[in-house]
Amino acid sequence: MNEKTPIGRGGKRQEHSNRHQANQYDKIWRENLQAALPGIIEKVLQIEVAHSEDLPDKLQITRQKETDSLRKITDRQGHVFILHIEIQVKNEPNMAYRMLEYRVMLAQIYKLPIRQYVIYLGIKPLTMPAQIDAPGLHFTYRLISLSDLPYGLFLSSDKPEEKILAVLADFGGEAPEMVIQTVLQEVQKTADSDFSQNRYLQQLRVIVQLRNLVVQFDKAMETVASFFKEERDPWFIRGERKGREEGRQETAEKTVRNMIRKGFSDADTCEVLEVTPDYVARIREEMENEK
């Protein structure tokens, strides 16, 4: 899921922001993988699993590569194969060559048939090639966009890790705010504790950014406020703390300014208000510049 961004004016800052966001999506995927993957394999990949065995996600022959998900599957027809899944949030022009690299390494290691899938979570139309046709070389893998699948496919699950994927699916013409509201309520019903409920809530706050649905998410949150108690929401707590801190800073600055106006020395101001000399000196300088 790693993405690279060209560096130009402001490019380093943008690259850091994009990398941080991609890491957030990757973290959510890995946190929810064990619970959500069986449903994804059955409903999205349409594989009927009789037995599944986790395999190491790091491949190493002469060099090491890391996959998003790797399993040894036995389906209900008795076919045994390696299932390899990658998650993409952006189109990657060289994705087919990346998948071919994985394919060669997997074939060397496991000596079994291999089925490869890339699941695309982004909002932009798919432009990644799903095959390579070159002289002496033909390679293909399956490319699936969640936005092409009905959101009810994920809401029908009894696992909240799978339900939250509904916000990345096709809303079928329904208002995004109403769909998100339904997802929030469904997550609340199936979360097993306040802690896990808040974890899924934070994950949803990140995921909706992939579809530019932050505004609709905030409106839906207002509607279902009785389900998700704000005083237990880490985002709400963080906002309250930030507000209190900003209030304390504003009060401290006003008090320092008053003491300076009344002729108190910097040393006395520091002692009375328990602030640093640099802080008082900065405010004094600002006051001089304002004259």
Secondary structure as UniProt FT lines:
FT   TURN            9..10
FT   HELIX           11..39
FT   HELIX           40..44
FT   STRAND          49..54
FT   STRAND          58..60
FT   STRAND          64..66
FT   STRAND          69..75
FT   TURN            76..77
FT   STRAND          80..88
FT   TURN            93..94
FT   HELIX           95..110
FT   STRAND          114..120
FT   STRAND          131..134
FT   TURN            135..136
FT   STRAND          137..140
FT   STRAND          142..145
FT   HELIX           146..148
FT   HELIX           152..155
FT   HELIX           160..163
FT   HELIX           164..168
FT   TURN            172..173
FT   HELIX           176..190
FT   HELIX           194..207
FT   HELIX           208..211
FT   HELIX           214..223
FT   TURN            224..227
FT   HELIX           230..232
FT   HELIX           234..261
FT   TURN            262..263
FT   HELIX           266..273
FT   HELIX           277..290
//
